Amino acid sequence: MITRERKQQIVEELVELLDQANGVYLVDFSAMTVAETYKFRKVIHEKNLTYKVAKNTLIDLAVEKVGKFSVPNESLVGQTGIVLSNDDPTAPAKVIKEFFEKGDKPKLKAAFIEGQYYPGSELKTIASLPSRTDLIAGILGSLNSPASGIVGAINAVMRDVASLVEEVAKKQNNAA
């Protein structure tokens, strides 16, 4: 049995992790074998994500202390693991979806992306969202393209003016 002090340590650790995370995913890992859990944890670690398992009551206490979001009661039933992301909030969804497609494990219970709640049934939608890096690259690309278009237009006008000056100079030389 876990002592009260150990429970407080776990809650404080979860509070710190939840407070820093911009993507929080609650998963049901109950049907996973030891080998599947090992592979899942390995991929999570490779993607610079965090995975923690705790009692539902401790998770609920930590979420309450953080205050960024609230977890529906039906999401805290059974065995619950938390996958956290500090960088790309959609990265855990991609990992969970990849494993889920292989064998219906682990199941997503709920997700919180930057405080917004998504039920477990939205896994495919969340996983298909572009990463923050992809979004920034797309925005910068679209901002850059009008600027390059303006530069191209200015260069074309300058070429046309240079051609016009050259033609006028040729006509003056031919007339003289």
N, C-alpha and C positions, 0 to 999 in steps of 0.2 A: 504494500500500500504506500502511496506517495504521501510524504509529510506535507503539512501546511506550508512550511518554508519552501519546499521544492515546488509546490504548486504556484506560489507567489513568484518564484524565479522564472518558471515557465511562462506565466502571464506577462511578466515584465519583458522577457525576451520576445514574446509574440507582439507586445505593444510596440517595441522598438522596430521590429521587422515590418509590421503593418503600417506604422507611421511613415516609414521611408519608401514603401512600395507604391507604385502607381498602377500595378496590375496584381489583383489578388484572385486566386482561383481555388475554390473548394472542390475537392475530388473525393469520390468514394473508391477506396482501394481494396475493399473487402474481398473481392473475387480474384485478386492478383496473387500469383505464386511468388515464392521468394526470388526466383530467377527473373520473373517479369518486373518485380519491384526493384531489383538490383539494376536491371537495364534502364528502367524508367529514371531512377535516381542518377545514373551515370549520364544519361542524355540531359537531364535537368542541370547537372553540374557543368557539363560541356557548354551549355548555352548561357552560363552565368546567371542561372536562376536559383532560387532557394526553395527547398522542400522541407516542410516540417509536419510532423504528426503530433497531435495533441488531443486531449479529451474535449468533447464538444462544449462542455461547460466552461473550460479554460479558454477556448477559442472565443466563446460568447463574451466572457469577461474582458478579454483583451480588445475585442471589437468595440465593446461599450466604452472602454477607457480611451481608445483612439478617437471615437466619435465622428469619423469621416463618413461612415456608412453603417447601415444596420443589416444584419443577416436574417432572412426569414427563418422561422423556427423549423420549417420542413427541410431546410438545407443542412441543419445540424442534427441529423439522425443517422445512426450507424457510425461506421468508421470514417473519419474525416482527415484528409491530408490537405495541407495548404501549399500551393505553389505561388511564389511571389516573384515579381519582376520589378527592378528599380529603373531599368532603361526602357526597353520596348514593352509596353503593356500587353501587346498581342502575342508575344513570343511564347508564353506558356500555352496559349490556346492551340498554337500550331503543333507543339510537342504532344499535348494531350490528344488532339485529333489524330495525329500520326499513330499513337499507341492504340487509341480506341478503334481505329479502322482495322488494326491487325487482329483484335480479339475482344472487342466490346469492354475493354478494361484500360484504364480506370474510367469511371463515369464522372462527368462534370456535374456537380450539384448546383453551383452558382459561380458567377464571376463578377468582379467589381473592377471596372477600368476607369481610373481616375474618379472614383466615387460613384460611377453610374452602375446600377445593378443590371445583370443579364442572367436569366434563368439558364439551367443546364442544357435546355433544348436548343439554345442559340449557339452551340459550339461551332458548327460549320460557318455561321455568319461571322462570328468573332475571328475565327482562324483565317477567313478570307480577307479580313481587313488588312490594308497595307501597313507596314511598320512606320514608325515616326520618321525614320531616316528616308524611306521611300517617299513619304508625303512631302518632306522638306525638299528633297531632290526634285520632285515634280513641280512644286511651287516655284523653286528657284529657276527651273528650266523654263517655265512659262513666263516668269518675270524677265528672264534673260532673252527670250526669243523676240519680244517686241523691241528691246533695245538693239539687238543685232539687226533687226529689220530696219530700224531707223538709221543705223550706221550704213547699212547697204543702200538705202534710199539716198542718203546724203552723198555717198560715194558716187552713185549713179548720176546725180545732179551735177556733181563736180566734173565727172567725165564728159557729160553733155556740154557743159560750159566750156571745158577745154577743147572739145571737138569744134564747137561753134567758133571760138576764138581762132583756132587753127584754120577753119574754112574761110573766115573773114580775112585772115592774113594772106591766104593763098589767092583770094579774089583781088585783094589790093596789089599783090605782087604781079598778077596776071594783067591787071588793068594798067599798071605802070610800065 
